């Protein structure tokens, strides 16, 4: 069972350049012509970096605030949003996602002002999906109505567990009862517009406990569930506890069975899996996250946020991978000085862009269709790249991979083995553009 594929994708997700291949780009490959379909629109990710405490397993870019500087943070988020929207020259923002950190610590007026900034600069439909991650504490629940009035139409509730002992060991600051109450209130405000995050592979968790917990969750959840495998990140408190033998986590075989158990259970309750770790019913898929997985442009605003877009405003005509400055205080200073806090920017070569499209697209159960691939690779089709490969043929014959008139995708069994399939596909992609280096 893999850990990479369960990382949360809603945080201005960065798949990492060449994360499954060490082959370096050493020769120039012409960039495909920029398609208006790909460059006129983007989604927007806004990162709120503050938390009241740090969970034992978390290594996301988050900080415990030393003082209340929300007014400055709000103004800087607005300004960077304005700067990057102008830089991208997009005409439409299709969705907005407020992640963190704990964005439900932000004042609802801060959320409203950022959305107002977007609507003043670009086409931003009233029907556009606007998601806010919510920590299910009494404070978070109390502000749901105001967030809804501010323009939020989708809530992502970080339940993580319905076991109080597990929540305590994970360092969460809510109880299972508070999670259920927050979920109920969110569903009252936005029926069909509530997602639940639930984590498996937790310390002392067994398959039977997990099965019972899923059954309990499915009695109260809405139309969207996101599964995340607990990963041990170096430097976190939980990592140190496991390394020292203080805490024991399930084996890899157990977590693999937990994943399959969850897939079967969710399917039995009417949920359709549409991505490695995401399940929905009644057409409640996350449109924002789908834009990541379909290789569309996204703009990342806030400390540590990632983005992928073409900065036409600077005369650049190829997509860039951009990362904002991590530290909030430094980021604030940079935004005040020059309008944005972009710390790193890398122009994506044609092959690097195709790699990202491949890695992200294969996360979806529908995979990558031929028409979509052609937008990024008009010169080589999926059949031309993968059809003649002997190693790909083995995956096709084993039933893990499917390449047909619809496109390229994993089977039900293959999706659980995605981390072992992707290196094969990436190597075949490299061979088409760098035959000497790959041989």
Secondary structure, DSSP 8 states (H G I E B T S, - for coil): --SGGGS-STTT----TTTT------S--------HHHHSEEEEEEEE-EESS--TT--SS-EE-SS--HHHHHHHHHHHHHHHHHHHT-SEEEEEEEEES-GGGS-HHHHHHHHHHHHHHSB--TTSEEEEEE--SHHHHHTHHHHHHHT--EEEEEEE-S-HHHHHHTT-S--HHHHHHHHHHHHHHSTT-EEEEEEES-TT--HHHHHHHHHHHHHH--SEEEEEE----TTSHHHHHHHTTSS----HHHHHHHHHHHHHHHHHTT-EEEETTEEESTT---HHHHHHHTT--EEEESTT-EEEEE-GGGT--SEEEEEE-SSHHHHHHHHHHHS--EEEEEE--HHHHHHHHHHHHTTBTT-EEHHHHHHH-SSS-HHHHHTT-HHHHHHHHHTSEEESSSEEEE-HHHHTTHHHHHHHHHHHHHHHH-HHHH-
